[in-house]
Amino acid sequence: MGTFNADRLLSGKRVVLALTTLSAVAALSSCAATADDGASQAGEKPKVAFVQAHMTSTFRTQMIEGVEEAAAEHDVDVDVYNSNNEVIKQNEAMQNYVTRGVDVIAVAAIEYESVLPAVRSAAGSDVKVIAVDMQIDDPAVLAQVGVDNRAGGATMGELVAQDAAENHPEGATVGIVGALNSEIQNARADGFKEALGGQVEVVQTVDGQNRQEKAVDEAENLLTAFPDLTYLYATGEPALIGALAAIESQGRTDVQVYGWDLSAEGIRAIDSGLVQAIANQPAKQEGVQAIELAAKLARGEEVERDNMLEIDVVTPENIDEYREDYS
């Protein structure tokens, strides 16, 4: 039976969770990239650290649910560290795990450039590194799990362009609530803008900094500056929930919203007709697959380097399929 040690913050205390074996998770497909022999010897459980960016969104907590399931299923010991969106803490945690002698570190990076020294240092100490969510194109990373954020952004842009062509043939405007410190969310914004064509004008991109309270303020400023705004696009869960709060506070139900990362708030907004579509990542599966890869690497097995998952587009037509997971 695998165990899961969650080194996370809950009510200011550290807790240790013991998980029993859960239902089997499908094995990964055939492999291409070869890793060095694992540090764990036969009969020992692999030791894996999962260094999470933060735990302030449904996406992040569901990812850890997947980590917990896979830890039990694949008989590995996993520590989860919550970096609380602090780059220094994330890098220090990775170094501490190297010192503690873990076999694999899976990191959901906060910032690409900032995490590279810690990633390379870990690899240089013979600790295998997996990138989760944010892709890290560096030889120090043996495998990565995530989605194509730019392509997902383009999908959302195409939906907006199609709606504008049908319902606003005279032209339309869109404001973006992003997070300029996030390479992931910048890619979602870039893909979105490229797919709009000439039918929709991007009037402004504001920086919610991946924090809900900041996103509220920035979205309110955006709505005030552009009283005739047609659409609003939010590049992440904090941005989307913050934007919805701003719309509610200003009574701007005329604005149509598109965004990323499903949540209970997002479901309610789809039901109300305010949100037209949400690009949703398979958060739990990202966690599952990261630990599956980590277990294989620790045991000296081969893995695929790039493990890209599909994005679901959640709309009023298919929302019922997702309610149970966000109730």
Buried (B, 14 or more C-beta within 10 A) or exposed (E): EBBBBBBBEEEEEEEEEEBEEEEEBEEBEEBEEEBEEBBBEEEEBBBBBBBBBBBBBBBBBBBBBBBBBBBBBBEBBBBBBBBBBBBEBBBBBBBBBBEEEBBBBBBBBBBBEBBBEBBBBBBEEEBBBBBBBBBBEBEBBBBBBBBBBBBBBBBBBBBBBEBBEEEBEEEBBBBBBBBBBBBBBBBBBBBBBEBBEEBBEBBBBBBBBBBBEBBBBBBBBBBEEBEEBBBBBBBBBBBBBBBBBBBBEBEBEEBBBBBBBBBEBBBEBBEEEBBBBBBBBBBBBBBBBBBBBBBBBBBEBEBBBEBEBEBBBBEEEEBEEBEEBBE
